């Protein structure tokens, strides 16, 4: 909790420092009139290769540049991302990188401190939860000028997806991938428990989910569900709220959007019941699971049945366990369109960067080029660019789990509605309040009714203060 409070304080300081951040940064519109990206110089009819090749010709030589690039992920992501950076340097010997990888846990603690001190990396991998906060405290440069002058190619991206990175009048980030909520599961554990695997036909309900988790515990002694993400952030709860025909935040972002606290009470009751039955990891067990790292987590190792995750879970864990599968999160009859196509991540340029042109060129190459995507192979989620999706499908190199991820993305459109707006300023504090209130209920310190009321009071105060 202490580290998250530091993050909140740092973000508040970053907001105070708007003027100094803007003064330290170069012009967001300082890009050259010709693309400055990178890629293969080989002639090809493929649009991606042509664009990348033209960019390589423009920036294959020049003054020495070092780009600082931060991202989160597991060790596999760190390893292949470094290969991508090495490839770019091979094509552009004047460009080197200072790689700044991290796990998800602690990533935004460090980033908020950097934002407050004006020392953010040039290129930042950003999440949908926090992009509004960083955009509105002027930590992120406007990337629209680099699209306008041709440095960043987004011709393969739908306008709807592109606009998820637009905060007020600023394009704060370029979407690298899209994803949706999913339940990852281990078929071997289901078989051991005598359970049929969940299907994706729309009749997989929360009652089915809870019954499966309890059956795993009763018959195998293993965890039914690791319960990651249940209250660590508001993503899954947002889905639950939408299933009840409501929205998590009000249109003006100054309060919660749902009026009936019973919605949260029912959510907490379900998870507390599973924890009390030993079918879901309680907070202490979950803290121990987190120390293992996701690649050594109990679903991967066959010591748990399910995990609440995203649609790239089975794909990104395939190097450790190729048998894992994904299915839709449980549905209900109140609102079958509660899912949404969520940006998997954004690539952003810090306002304080002195090398914005070069950062924009690299981002375009990273997202568009066949060289980069041949290495990445959609590990970060379903690529946001249609030309890249087409390249990967036609490459013949996608494994079964990657194909299943693409198929899942198409399938869940049936259960998806309009995406909610990016989370409001103060989301870090709101998320901390949500977790703290839920944990008090899980530990039996307060009732779930008291937890829901406490969260509403604190969340409304935070949102009104920040928006």
ABEGO torsion letter per residue (X at the ends): XAAAAAAAAAAAAAAAAAAAAAAABBBAAABBABBABBEBABBBABAAAAAAAAAAAAAABEBBBBBBBBBBEBAAAAAAAAAAAAAAAAABAABBBBBBBBBABGAAAAAAAAAAAGABBABBBBBAAAAAAAAAAGABBBAAAAAAAGABBAAABBAAAAAAABBEABBABBBABBBBBBBBBBAAAAAAAGBBBBBAAGABBAAAAAAAAAAAAAAAGBBABAGBGAAABAAAAAAAAAAAGBBABBAAGABBABABAAAAAAAAAAAAAAAAAGABBBAAAAAAAAAAEAAABAAAAGABABBBBBAAAAAAAAAABAABBBBBBBBBAABAAABBBBBABBBBBBAABABAAAAAAAAAAAAABAAAAAAAGGAAEBBABAAAAAAAAAAGABBAAAAAAAAAAAAAAAABBBBBBBBBBGAAAAAAAAAAAAAAAAAGABBAAAAAAAAAAAAAAAAAAAX
